[in-house]
Amino acid sequence: MTDTTAPVAVPDPAPVTAARAVRAATKAIIIRDGHLLVTVNSGEFPTFYLCPGGGQEHGEDAHEALRRECREEIGCDVLVGDFAFLRDYIGADHEFAEHDGDHHQLEAYFFCELAPGAEPQLTSEADTWQTGVAWLPLADLADLADQPLWPKALARWLHSPEDTRPGYLGNVN
């Protein structure tokens, strides 16, 4: 007769490793009087500009995420308009690979308008490296070598005829 109460040796399961997640984000293209609204980002690195927006939270649709992010970063409600384009940012493939080589973000850009009477300003909820907001002249976007606008492809996309603008920019920075 076999003792069925004795413990049975079970091999350790193979370690479970989670696949790295792709972060979903939304960004606002806000143009007024020939200027693009951007966040100004500074720190222990050269100043750079981004369209307002950020990560989408679980259970939040893209428009809801964009409105929340704009309230946090520019202190304004926005009216989300048409989809503009999608881009991938795979950090390992770009100039900042040393710092964010494991980062992969998929960004959906939408044309937006500020809510009536809203004026952008830096808020206490802004990202830690965000030091302000600014309006960049569209005509000067290609000449921002010292203070870049990211993604770089945005300036070229904005200066392209509307009927030739791609809906997917690829893995660009």
Secondary structure, 3 states (H helix, E strand, C coil): CCCCCCCCCCCCCCCCCCCCCCEEEEEEEEEECCEEEEEEECCCCCCEEECCEEECCCCCCHHHHHHHHHHHHHCCCEEEEEEEEEEEEEHHHCCCHHHHCCCEEEEEEEEEEECCCCCCCCCCCCCCCEEEEEEEEHHHHHHCCCCCEECCHHHHHHHCCHHHCCCEEEECC
